[in-house]
């Protein structure tokens, strides 16, 4: 299992309890591991993972999750930090995750390169490009530095520190060569094409596609409880955290 760094666990706990809100646990000890939310609120996610987790073997196709987003979109940042990244830590063995930073940006071609205009301004275009290059250049887990960026107060300003901490083998200089060069320009153009090809067309972000399908129902369920949704949609042998022996996170109940 991928280890969840304590620093990021603390950040996630703060985000989950509300920006600036005092961190409180209103649950009794017997229910601390009853759900991901309860474990986070009580500061025992890592312990719950250790109590519940056994190495799973993939016995069916992974659940494919695509996230179309923007680096400075508040809703995107909240979903990445409080739901998507923790779920990838818990269920990475049965998930196939694709991140596409572009969102509501617009592109034009000046005869030499593509020019991008982003919903939240120039800084968002820079953030999108940094994360797009991370996803294409990092052989190890690129989600960790992206989570670090999105969990910070200023994702763009935090980018170099996040890369130094979690992708040191890549190096900031090499990453910025991609960001400022032809490679990054072409990567972002491909993200634009992927986003423009969505069916149905996206009309907001974050936009979530699961196993090639986007519906409002799936979007709402992913926002409310992604872990049990992935558990329910996986057709193979369920990992322990989806309902194995001993304490477990509760299963998703359809309305």
HUDA-V275272 format. One record per residue. N is the residue number from 0. PSI is psi in whole degrees, -180 to 180 (999 if undefined). Layout:
n = [N/N]
psi = [PSI/PSI]
//
This chain:
n = [0/1/2/3/4/5/6/7/8/9/10/11/12/13/14/15/16/17/18/19/20/21/22/23/24/25/26/27/28/29/30/31/32/33/34/35/36/37/38/39/40/41/42/43/44/45/46/47/48/49/50/51/52/53/54/55/56/57/58/59/60/61/62/63/64/65/66/67/68/69/70/71/72/73/74/75/76/77/78/79/80/81/82/83/84/85/86/87/88/89/90/91/92/93/94/95/96/97/98/99/100/101/102/103/104/105/106/107/108/109/110/111/112/113/114/115/116/117/118/119/120/121/122/123/124/125/126/127/128/129/130/131/132/133/134/135/136/137/138/139/140/141/142/143/144/145/146/147/148/149/150/151/152/153/154/155/156/157/158/159/160/161/162/163/164/165/166/167/168/169/170/171/172/173/174/175/176/177/178/179/180/181/182/183/184/185/186/187/188/189/190/191/192/193/194/195/196/197/198/199/200/201/202/203/204/205/206/207/208/209/210/211/212/213/214/215/216/217/218/219/220/221/222/223/224/225/226/227/228/229/230/231/232/233/234/235/236/237/238/239/240/241/242/243/244/245/246/247/248/249/250/251/252/253/254]
psi = [140/133/138/109/140/-35/-45/-34/-42/-42/-46/-42/-42/-41/-40/-29/0/140/119/-2/152/136/121/152/114/12/154/154/-32/-16/7/-34/19/-19/162/-43/-45/-42/-40/-47/-31/2/29/25/-47/-42/-39/-40/-45/-35/-29/-23/132/146/124/154/140/118/6/173/141/158/121/119/124/132/120/121/178/145/-26/7/120/-44/-38/-45/-41/-43/-42/-47/-36/-14/-54/-48/-48/-38/-38/-31/-43/-41/26/-27/-21/15/146/105/132/126/133/92/112/-60/-124/20/165/144/152/164/127/12/-14/-42/170/140/132/138/129/153/-38/25/-173/-42/-37/-39/-40/-46/-44/-45/-40/-46/-35/-42/-39/-45/-28/-20/-17/121/-33/-167/109/-11/-29/-51/-31/-43/-44/-45/-50/-23/-9/168/-35/98/-39/-45/-30/-10/-47/-44/-42/-40/-43/-38/-44/-10/52/-27/-23/-53/138/-40/-44/-40/-45/-26/-39/-47/-42/2/-170/-35/-50/-38/-42/-37/-45/-34/-42/-37/-38/-45/-42/-43/-42/-21/0/138/116/158/142/145/11/170/152/148/121/130/128/123/41/6/136/126/159/-33/-47/-41/-47/-42/-38/-39/-37/-42/84/-38/-56/-27/-46/-42/-46/-37/-18/127/-8/-165/125/138/163/-36/-17/-1/36/-160/156/-159/144/160/139/149/158/132/119/141/999]
//
